[in-house]
Amino acid sequence: MATAAELFGDLQERLRSEPERTRGVTATYQFVLTGEGGGEWLLEAADGTATVREGRVESPQVTVTMTADDYIGMASGQLSGQDLFFAGRMRVVGDQFLAMKLGEMTR
């Protein structure tokens, strides 16, 4: 099974090779993954370009917090982000419109 770090690397490559995924979106997303294999990652989208890297930013437009295991399940298609959110296993803080765009960008 892939690690969260590997899945964020895959996301970087997918967004780089498919710029239409971030077209029209300029925002910074912070991911905070708890538990074993967790950490903090950023997705910085700028209208057709995106950078995904490990780290933290002071004022993201959206912060997503969940366990590393749940992120791995969601990123690999085994778990639904919507189900995780409604079950209280994923917390999303910030601009809800941009949060919905995140789901579209990363599927």
C-alpha positions in Angstrom: 0.0 0.0 0.0 1.3 3.5 -0.9 2.1 6.0 1.9 0.6 9.4 2.2 3.9 11.0 1.0 3.9 8.8 -2.1 0.2 9.7 -2.9 1.0 13.4 -2.6 3.9 12.9 -5.0 1.5 11.1 -7.4 -0.9 14.0 -7.0 1.8 16.5 -8.0 2.5 14.5 -11.2 -1.2 14.2 -12.0 -1.8 17.9 -11.6 1.4 18.8 -13.6 0.4 16.5 -16.5 -3.3 17.6 -16.4 -3.3 21.4 -16.0 -7.0 21.6 -16.8 -7.7 20.2 -13.3 -6.6 23.5 -11.7 -7.6 25.9 -14.4 -9.7 28.7 -12.9 -8.6 27.9 -9.3 -6.1 30.0 -7.4 -5.8 28.8 -3.8 -3.6 27.3 -1.1 -4.8 24.0 0.5 -3.2 22.7 3.7 -3.5 19.0 4.5 -2.9 17.9 8.1 -2.6 14.1 8.4 -2.5 12.6 11.9 -1.4 9.3 13.1 1.3 7.0 11.8 2.6 8.1 8.4 1.0 11.6 8.9 2.5 15.0 8.3 1.6 18.3 6.7 1.4 19.0 2.9 0.4 22.0 0.8 -1.3 22.1 -2.6 -0.9 25.5 -4.2 -3.0 26.0 -7.3 -2.6 28.9 -9.6 -5.0 28.8 -12.6 -3.6 25.8 -14.5 -0.5 25.1 -12.5 -0.1 23.4 -9.1 2.6 22.6 -6.6 2.3 19.9 -4.0 4.9 19.8 -1.3 5.5 18.9 2.3 5.2 21.8 4.7 2.9 24.3 6.3 1.6 27.7 5.2 0.4 30.5 7.5 -3.0 31.3 6.0 -4.4 28.6 3.7 -7.8 29.2 2.1 -8.8 25.6 3.1 -7.4 23.2 5.7 -8.2 19.5 5.6 -7.5 17.4 8.6 -7.8 13.6 8.8 -5.8 10.5 9.7 -3.1 9.4 7.3 -4.9 6.0 6.9 -8.1 7.8 5.9 -6.2 9.9 3.4 -4.6 6.8 1.9 -8.0 5.2 1.6 -9.5 8.3 0.0 -6.7 8.9 -2.4 -6.6 5.3 -3.5 -10.4 5.3 -4.2 -11.3 2.9 -1.4 -13.0 5.6 0.8 -15.2 8.5 -0.2 -14.2 12.0 0.9 -17.9 12.8 1.3 -18.5 9.8 3.5 -15.4 10.7 5.6 -16.6 14.2 6.0 -20.2 13.3 7.0 -18.8 10.6 9.4 -16.7 13.3 11.1 -13.5 11.6 10.1 -12.4 14.5 7.9 -12.5 18.1 9.0 -12.6 20.9 6.4 -12.1 24.5 7.5 -12.1 27.5 5.2 -13.7 28.5 1.9 -16.3 25.8 1.2 -16.5 26.7 -2.5 -12.7 26.1 -2.8 -13.1 22.9 -0.7 -15.5 21.6 -3.3 -13.1 22.5 -6.1 -10.4 20.5 -4.3 -12.5 17.3 -4.7 -12.9 18.0 -8.4 -9.1 18.6 -8.8 -7.9 15.6 -7.0 -10.3 12.8 -8.2 
